[in-house]
Amino acid sequence: MAMAQATPAASAEPDQPTNALVPPTSASDFTASQLDDVLAGNWRLPANSARDVYRHPKATLQFFGVRPDQTIVEITPGGGWYSEILAPLLNDNGHYVAAVAAPKNGDEARRDDSTLQRKFAADPAHYGHAQIVQFDPHAPVFGAPGSVDMVLTFRNVHNWVMADTAPAMFKAFFAVLRPGGVLGVVDHRAADDTTLAATKGSGYLPTSYVMKLATDAGFVLDGSSEINANPKDTRDHPKGVWTLPPTLSLGDKDRAKYLAIGESDRMTLRFVKPAAPASMGDGGH
């Protein structure tokens, strides 16, 4: 009987290490699954979910390298289109910070701030750990130096260019990121041969100019993607990017035409804050 009892144990033993070496899922698969769950969440406004076809949030966030355990600052989230995705994704194991411009005279910035506050307060299960911080666009600070893993901003750089605050913003992104941290930028893309002067005010920007803003601040370009490209966008509309959905600034005039084009052609850029250089040691110069 003793031999009979020992035989199954001996035959089972070699299987244990083999099984232990096979993880149930990879980190990237886990993040993809979490993103799928969040994108299907019933807390997202239907009008926001309808824009996924144009904004490709899953592919965009995967390109930037977003993980549920990171500390991420989203700059100027507006009414919270990406907040509905990022804040719930990070709620349990990470930290989502919405950075909003300090309002002056109470208008758009104050409305965006209060919209986010109401959204977060109404649903603590998904937004309970989300944070809102205010910043001065002319002297921006987004947190303690080297304190966050990622800074993301979607369709905002053109506003800072028009306000002449873009260089200060990019320098502040660099300051708040840890070495090795990522800056992810999506914005409306002008034609490659277009100058900044020709596009200023249209909402479109030359990719080379956005890259220069980042590299001047100390970043290194780590990748670009065509995830948010739209070849239907001719980028020559009467009221710039706001001619297209979702704004449709011409109202009913040529509405079908602009709906058929969809949202703007966009650059998607990933930058990295370089790690601190290694010490030269004694005698180094």
Backbone torsions as a table, in degrees:
resi	resn	phi	psi	omega
1	MET	NA	-36.4	-179.2
2	ALA	-63.4	-40.4	179.6
3	MET	-66.1	-39.1	-178.8
4	ALA	-64.7	-37.7	179.8
5	GLN	-71.3	-32.6	-176.3
6	ALA	-74.6	-30.2	-173.5
7	THR	-60.2	-48.4	179.3
8	PRO	-61.1	-38.5	-179.2
9	ALA	-62.9	-41.4	-178.9
10	ALA	-66.4	-40.4	-178.0
11	SER	-72.9	-27.5	-178.9
12	ALA	-80.0	-27.5	-171.7
13	GLU	-59.4	-43.7	-178.8
14	PRO	-63.8	-22.8	-178.7
15	ASP	-71.4	-26.2	-171.9
16	GLN	-62.5	-50.4	179.6
17	PRO	-62.5	-37.7	-179.6
18	THR	-60.9	-47.3	179.7
19	ASN	-63.2	-38.3	-175.9
20	ALA	-66.5	-23.0	-177.6
21	LEU	-85.5	-3.8	-178.2
22	VAL	-105.4	102.0	-178.9
23	PRO	-70.6	151.4	-179.3
24	PRO	-66.9	-28.5	179.6
25	THR	-163.1	153.0	177.5
26	SER	-82.3	166.7	179.7
27	ALA	-62.0	-41.1	-179.7
28	SER	-68.0	-37.2	176.6
29	ASP	-65.5	-37.8	179.1
30	PHE	-64.0	-45.2	178.1
31	THR	-61.9	-42.3	179.4
32	ALA	-61.0	-41.8	178.5
33	SER	-64.6	-42.0	177.7
34	GLN	-63.3	-40.9	178.4
35	LEU	-64.1	-41.1	177.5
36	ASP	-58.9	-44.0	-179.7
37	ASP	-63.2	-43.7	-178.1
38	VAL	-67.7	-43.2	-178.8
39	LEU	-64.4	-26.7	177.7
40	ALA	-89.5	2.4	-174.6
41	GLY	-63.4	138.2	-177.7
42	ASN	-76.5	-3.5	176.1
43	TRP	-82.2	-15.3	178.5
44	ARG	-73.0	136.7	177.6
45	LEU	-65.8	135.3	-179.9
46	PRO	-54.3	-37.9	179.1
47	ALA	-64.5	-31.6	177.5
48	ASN	-74.2	-44.5	178.5
49	SER	-59.5	-33.6	-179.2
50	ALA	-64.4	-19.3	-179.3
51	ARG	-87.0	-4.9	-179.1
52	ASP	-57.1	-34.4	-177.7
53	VAL	-62.8	-26.2	178.9
54	TYR	-96.6	-29.6	-170.1
55	ARG	-103.5	-11.1	171.8
56	HIS	46.5	55.1	-171.9
57	PRO	-62.9	-37.6	-178.2
58	LYS	-65.1	-51.2	-178.2
59	ALA	-64.5	-37.1	-179.2
60	THR	-65.1	-47.7	-178.5
61	LEU	-68.4	-34.4	175.1
62	GLN	-66.1	-38.8	177.7
63	PHE	-61.7	-39.3	178.8
64	PHE	-72.9	-18.2	179.3
65	GLY	88.6	25.0	-179.5
66	VAL	-61.9	136.9	173.3
67	ARG	-130.2	152.6	-176.5
68	PRO	-68.2	-9.5	-178.0
69	ASP	-104.3	13.1	-176.0
70	GLN	-93.0	162.1	167.2
71	THR	-99.3	117.4	-173.4
72	ILE	-126.5	131.2	173.7
73	VAL	-105.0	122.7	172.1
74	GLU	-99.6	126.3	-176.2
75	ILE	-91.2	125.8	177.1
76	THR	51.6	68.4	-177.0
77	PRO	-76.4	-0.4	180.0
78	GLY	61.8	-131.2	179.8
79	GLY	-78.0	-6.3	173.2
80	GLY	104.3	30.5	179.6
81	TRP	-57.5	-52.2	178.8
82	TYR	-80.5	-20.1	176.2
83	SER	-60.0	-36.7	-179.6
84	GLU	-64.3	-18.4	179.5
85	ILE	-100.4	-50.6	-172.8
86	LEU	-72.0	-43.7	-176.3
87	ALA	-62.7	-47.1	176.0
88	PRO	-65.4	-35.3	179.1
89	LEU	-61.1	-38.6	-175.4
90	LEU	-95.0	-3.5	-167.2
91	ASN	-60.9	-37.9	-174.4
92	ASP	-86.5	-40.8	-171.1
93	ASN	-123.4	-6.8	180.0
94	GLY	-123.6	-154.0	-179.2
95	HIS	-150.8	120.8	178.2
96	TYR	-104.9	128.8	177.7
97	VAL	-122.7	124.2	174.3
98	ALA	-97.6	116.2	-179.6
99	ALA	-98.6	117.8	-177.0
100	VAL	-120.5	144.5	178.8
101	ALA	-65.1	135.2	177.4
102	ALA	-60.1	126.1	-175.1
103	PRO	-69.1	144.1	170.8
104	LYS	-123.3	127.9	-178.5
105	ASN	64.3	14.0	167.8
106	GLY	79.7	5.6	-171.5
107	ASP	-85.8	-120.2	-166.4
108	GLU	-59.3	-44.4	-179.1
109	ALA	-60.3	-40.6	179.4
110	ARG	-66.2	-39.0	178.3
111	ARG	-63.7	-44.6	178.8
112	ASP	-61.7	-43.1	179.9
113	ASP	-59.3	-48.6	-177.1
114	SER	-69.3	-33.5	176.7
115	THR	-61.3	-46.6	178.3
116	LEU	-63.8	-43.8	-179.9
117	GLN	-58.9	-42.9	178.6
118	ARG	-65.7	-42.0	179.8
119	LYS	-61.0	-47.2	-178.0
120	PHE	-67.3	-42.6	-177.2
121	ALA	-67.8	-30.8	-175.5
122	ALA	-77.6	-14.7	-174.5
123	ASP	-142.4	72.0	-177.9
124	PRO	-64.4	-22.7	179.2
125	ALA	-62.7	-31.5	-178.3
126	HIS	-108.6	-22.1	-175.0
127	TYR	-124.9	12.2	-171.4
128	GLY	-60.0	-27.7	-178.4
129	HIS	-105.8	3.6	178.4
130	ALA	-70.3	149.4	-176.4
131	GLN	-129.2	144.7	173.5
132	ILE	-115.7	128.1	175.3
133	VAL	-123.9	147.2	178.2
134	GLN	-103.7	151.2	178.4
135	PHE	-141.0	156.8	174.7
136	ASP	-90.2	115.9	-176.4
137	PRO	-58.8	-24.1	-179.1
138	HIS	-87.8	-17.5	176.7
139	ALA	-145.7	64.1	-170.4
140	PRO	-72.7	140.6	171.2
141	VAL	-137.3	129.3	-174.8
142	PHE	-112.0	2.5	-179.6
143	GLY	152.0	-177.6	179.1
144	ALA	-63.3	143.8	179.7
145	PRO	-55.6	136.2	176.7
146	GLY	66.1	28.8	-171.0
147	SER	-104.9	-6.7	-176.1
148	VAL	-127.1	158.2	-178.0
149	ASP	-87.1	-31.6	-172.2
150	MET	-152.7	141.4	170.8
151	VAL	-119.0	129.2	-179.8
152	LEU	-124.3	142.5	173.6
153	THR	-147.6	134.8	-173.3
154	PHE	-121.7	114.6	173.1
155	ARG	59.8	45.2	-179.6
156	ASN	-125.1	-23.7	-172.0
157	VAL	-59.7	-37.2	-179.4
158	HIS	-60.7	-34.1	177.3
159	ASN	-65.9	-40.1	180.0
160	TRP	-70.3	-34.5	176.8
161	VAL	-63.6	-44.4	179.8
162	MET	-65.3	-29.4	-179.8
163	ALA	-92.1	-0.7	-178.9
164	ASP	61.0	33.4	177.7
165	THR	-114.5	1.4	-172.9
166	ALA	-60.0	-46.5	-179.9
167	PRO	-58.4	-41.2	179.5
168	ALA	-64.9	-37.3	-179.8
169	MET	-64.4	-47.0	-177.6
170	PHE	-65.9	-35.6	176.4
171	LYS	-65.2	-35.7	178.4
172	ALA	-71.2	-33.5	174.6
173	PHE	-60.8	-45.2	-178.7
174	PHE	-61.3	-42.0	-176.4
175	ALA	-64.5	-41.2	-173.4
176	VAL	-79.1	-21.1	-178.7
177	LEU	-77.9	144.3	171.5
178	ARG	-72.0	158.0	172.5
179	PRO	-57.0	131.6	-175.0
180	GLY	89.9	-6.3	-179.9
181	GLY	-70.7	162.0	-171.7
182	VAL	-113.6	137.7	168.5
183	LEU	-109.8	122.3	177.4
184	GLY	-111.2	129.3	-175.8
185	VAL	-128.5	129.4	168.8
186	VAL	-122.6	130.7	174.8
187	ASP	-155.6	166.8	-178.7
188	HIS	-66.7	131.1	-170.0
189	ARG	-105.6	123.0	173.7
190	ALA	-79.6	166.8	175.1
191	ALA	-62.1	149.3	-174.7
192	ASP	-59.5	-31.8	-176.3
193	ASP	-93.1	13.4	-178.3
194	THR	-93.1	141.8	178.0
195	THR	-88.8	161.1	177.5
196	LEU	-61.6	-41.3	-179.1
197	ALA	-60.3	-36.2	-178.0
198	ALA	-74.2	-23.3	-175.5
199	THR	-104.9	-16.8	-175.0
200	LYS	-58.9	127.4	-176.9
201	GLY	99.5	-14.6	-179.3
202	SER	-89.7	-15.5	-174.2
203	GLY	92.6	-19.0	177.8
204	TYR	-89.8	147.9	178.6
205	LEU	-134.1	145.2	170.8
206	PRO	-66.5	134.2	178.7
207	THR	-57.2	-39.0	-178.2
208	SER	-60.8	-32.8	-179.7
209	TYR	-71.9	-41.4	177.7
210	VAL	-64.0	-40.0	177.1
211	MET	-62.2	-39.2	179.5
212	LYS	-66.3	-40.7	176.4
213	LEU	-55.9	-43.3	-177.8
214	ALA	-71.1	-47.1	-176.5
215	THR	-70.0	-33.2	175.0
216	ASP	-62.3	-30.0	179.4
217	ALA	-81.5	-8.5	178.1
218	GLY	115.7	-5.4	-178.0
219	PHE	-76.8	160.6	172.4
220	VAL	-118.0	131.6	176.9
221	LEU	-66.0	127.2	-176.9
222	ASP	-111.4	-10.7	178.8
223	GLY	168.6	153.7	172.8
224	SER	-133.8	155.3	-174.5
225	SER	-140.5	151.6	174.9
226	GLU	-98.1	18.4	-179.4
227	ILE	-52.7	-41.5	-174.5
228	ASN	-107.0	24.3	175.4
229	ALA	-73.1	149.1	173.3
230	ASN	-139.8	95.4	-177.6
231	PRO	-65.1	-13.8	177.2
232	LYS	-75.0	-17.1	-175.7
233	ASP	-82.2	113.9	179.4
234	THR	-82.3	-12.4	173.1
235	ARG	62.5	30.1	-178.9
236	ASP	-135.4	42.8	-171.3
237	HIS	-87.9	154.8	-174.7
238	PRO	-56.0	-37.3	179.8
239	LYS	-119.2	37.9	176.1
240	GLY	61.4	-149.9	-177.3
241	VAL	-62.6	-23.5	-177.0
242	TRP	-74.7	-7.7	172.6
243	THR	-68.3	-31.1	-175.9
244	LEU	-86.2	165.9	173.2
245	PRO	-65.4	153.3	7.2
246	PRO	-86.0	-6.8	-174.5
247	THR	-73.4	-48.4	-179.7
248	LEU	50.7	60.0	-171.2
249	SER	-67.6	-14.4	176.0
250	LEU	-86.9	2.8	179.1
251	GLY	67.7	-126.9	-177.1
252	ASP	-82.9	-12.3	-179.0
253	LYS	-66.9	121.2	179.8
254	ASP	54.3	28.5	-176.3
255	ARG	-57.3	-45.9	-178.4
256	ALA	-61.6	-37.8	179.2
257	LYS	-61.2	-46.4	-176.0
258	TYR	-76.9	-30.3	173.3
259	LEU	-64.8	-36.4	179.1
260	ALA	-67.2	-32.1	176.2
261	ILE	-69.6	-42.0	-176.4
262	GLY	88.1	-164.3	-179.3
263	GLU	-74.0	168.5	-169.0
264	SER	-64.3	160.4	168.4
265	ASP	-71.2	131.8	-172.4
266	ARG	-132.3	142.0	169.3
267	MET	-81.5	148.6	175.5
268	THR	-134.6	109.8	-170.3
269	LEU	-123.4	137.8	176.7
270	ARG	-118.4	122.8	178.3
271	PHE	-115.9	156.2	178.7
272	VAL	-127.4	139.0	170.3
273	LYS	-81.5	119.1	-176.1
274	PRO	-60.5	148.6	174.0
275	ALA	-66.6	153.0	179.7
276	ALA	-60.5	139.0	179.8
277	PRO	-63.6	146.6	179.5
278	ALA	-66.2	148.5	178.4
279	SER	-65.4	140.6	179.9
280	MET	-77.5	-15.9	-178.6
281	GLY	77.1	-176.1	-178.3
282	ASP	-65.0	135.7	176.5
283	GLY	86.5	-3.8	-179.7
284	GLY	-75.3	159.6	-178.3
285	HIS	-128.9	NA	NA
